[in-house]
Structures are given as C-alpha cells and as structure tokens.
C-alpha cells in the first residue's frame, strides 16, 4: 500500500508542476482603409477661407473643407490670407487629421500594455514657429468618410505627442499612447484618433506671428499604399488556461479507479479553487496523508 501511495503521489506532483495559466504576448497592427473605405477612414478636416480671424475663432469654426482621399496631409496653422485682413496675431487657417482604425479583432481577454501610432513623415515648415504634433480623440460623423464639420469633432486631451524637431520627414515616426490613449482603443469596433498641433490642442499660440506664414507637419495617409500608411500598433497580454491531461494507467489496480477519477478531475479543481485548495481536497479525499 505504501508503494501504491508513493506512485500516486508522483502523479499528483507532476500535475502540481503544470501551470494553471499562461500569459501570451501578442502584437496587433491596424491601418485605416484606403479609398474606397470599408470600415475605417483617414484624412483631413480644416478651416481656411483666406480671411483671417483671431486664433480662438479659427479653432472654434465648423470647418470649411475636408479630404479623405489625399495621399499626403498633416497638421497646419497659417496666416496665409488676404494681406490687408491678416494683421498681427490673426490667422487664416488650421488643419487637423482624422485617423480611424478597425480594432474589432482584438480579443476580449487582451490586456493592452502599450500602443503607438506611427506616421510616415514627408515634410514640415516652421514659418510661424515649431508646434509639436499631438494625438487625441475624434468623433467624426461617419467611420468611412469625412465632412467639413468633422473639423470640430476632435478632443482636447492629449494621448501622446512628438516634438517638431524630433519628427522625421523620411520614415516612420512613433507616438506612444498614454493611458488615456490606450483606453480609447476599442476591442469591439473602431478606434478613433485625431492629429493636432500643440497650439491647437492647448488653445495657445506660442509661435512668432509673421504675415503669410505657415507651420505644418506632413505625413502620408492610407491612400499612399502599403509601407507608408498610418498604423496603430497594439501590444497586449492574453491569459490562457491550459488544458491539462493526466493519465494514471500505471497506478496499481487497488487505486486505479480512484487515481483516474481524481487526477482527471484535478485540472478542474485547480482552475476553480486554485492550487493550494485543489491539492488539499485531493489529499483529503484520497487519504494520502
């Protein structure tokens, strides 16, 4: 009988050594759709009519133009307008970017531990100064097209930024998302973001005003094609419960039934009660100790 118990104990120890869960790291990459869009869009919504106004008024306009098929766009602030009207500290235009990603394939059990938006830079100007590029939320009217009023459908809480001087005009630029940005990622639908200048999102022009000046940061959009599209990279951890199969065909006949029944049941006990409780129950029922 002692030998039989020792054999059964060895089976239990093997079962105890198996993990109750596995943490798997996985990376997901998402892109907006190029035209014609199916689930997600990217593009620009901006205000510019050539007549200058105060910075606050320019920011709070409803928009005058939009473009969701452009290959290249960016954030923009300018004083390029009718010269006699564009006097000091008045502005003619402001441009914002809308970026949507279909992230509905993210697993429910995905615990997002980091995420970044990558933009492939093409150029920048600093005629009015050097604004940083910020990522924030967006709520456009449609997921697959943009209209002029989407200019006003952007958030004012920054999800992350990149400095003007750090922005590359050839190659991808990474903007890491903070906790608010990560919380903006949907596991069931469309994740919606905007791009804005630091002057815009903070409602504070800190550059140097000049007549007919422009400051911008430009990058490719989805219609440029593979290798250049904006992308959202999400890194998450998934907790998986392994299926444990334990056989006890070598247990002596006197314990064969008990061994098969309880060792086959043990993975379920582990998952429901945890290792310590499961081990205690198994000991008490079989009478090993």
Rosetta blueprint (number, residue, H / E / L):
1 X L
2 X H
3 X H
4 X H
5 X H
6 X H
7 X H
8 X H
9 X H
10 X H
11 X H
12 X H
13 X H
14 X H
15 X H
16 X H
17 X H
18 X L
19 X L
20 X L
21 X L
22 X E
23 X E
24 X E
25 X E
26 X E
27 X E
28 X E
29 X E
30 X E
31 X E
32 X L
33 X L
34 X L
35 X L
36 X L
37 X L
38 X L
39 X L
40 X L
41 X L
42 X E
43 X E
44 X E
45 X E
46 X E
47 X E
48 X E
49 X E
50 X E
51 X E
52 X E
53 X E
54 X E
55 X H
56 X H
57 X H
58 X H
59 X H
60 X L
61 X L
62 X L
63 X L
64 X L
65 X E
66 X E
67 X E
68 X L
69 X L
70 X L
71 X L
72 X E
73 X E
74 X E
75 X E
76 X E
77 X E
78 X E
79 X L
80 X L
81 X L
82 X L
83 X L
84 X L
85 X L
86 X L
87 X L
88 X L
89 X L
90 X E
91 X E
92 X E
93 X E
94 X E
95 X E
96 X E
97 X E
98 X E
99 X E
100 X E
101 X E
102 X E
103 X L
104 X L
105 X L
106 X L
107 X L
108 X L
109 X L
110 X E
111 X E
112 X E
113 X E
114 X E
115 X E
116 X E
117 X E
118 X E
119 X E
120 X E
121 X E
122 X E
123 X E
124 X E
125 X E
126 X E
127 X L
128 X L
129 X L
130 X L
131 X L
132 X L
133 X E
134 X E
135 X E
136 X E
137 X E
138 X E
139 X L
140 X L
141 X L
142 X L
143 X L
144 X L
145 X L
146 X L
147 X L
148 X H
149 X H
150 X H
151 X H
152 X H
153 X L
154 X E
155 X L
156 X L
157 X L
158 X L
159 X L
160 X E
161 X E
162 X E
163 X L
164 X H
165 X H
166 X H
167 X L
168 X L
169 X L
170 X L
171 X E
172 X E
173 X E
174 X E
175 X E
176 X E
177 X L
178 X L
179 X H
180 X H
181 X H
182 X H
183 X H
184 X L
185 X L
186 X L
187 X L
188 X L
189 X L
190 X E
191 X E
192 X E
193 X E
194 X E
195 X E
196 X E
197 X E
198 X H
199 X H
200 X H
201 X H
202 X L
203 X L
204 X L
205 X L
206 X L
207 X L
208 X L
209 X L
210 X L
211 X L
212 X L
213 X L
214 X E
215 X E
216 X E
217 X E
218 X E
219 X E
220 X E
221 X L
222 X H
223 X H
224 X H
225 X L
226 X L
227 X L
228 X L
229 X L
230 X L
231 X E
232 X E
233 X E
234 X E
235 X E
236 X E
237 X E
238 X E
239 X E
240 X E
241 X L
242 X L
243 X L
244 X L
245 X L
246 X L
247 X L
248 X L
249 X L
250 X L
251 X L
252 X L
253 X H
254 X H
255 X H
256 X H
257 X H
258 X H
259 X H
260 X H
261 X H
262 X H
263 X H
264 X H
265 X H
266 X H
267 X H
268 X H
269 X H
270 X H
271 X H
272 X H
273 X H
274 X L
275 X H
276 X H
277 X H
278 X H
279 X H
280 X H
281 X H
282 X H
283 X H
284 X H
285 X H
286 X H
287 X L
288 X L
289 X L
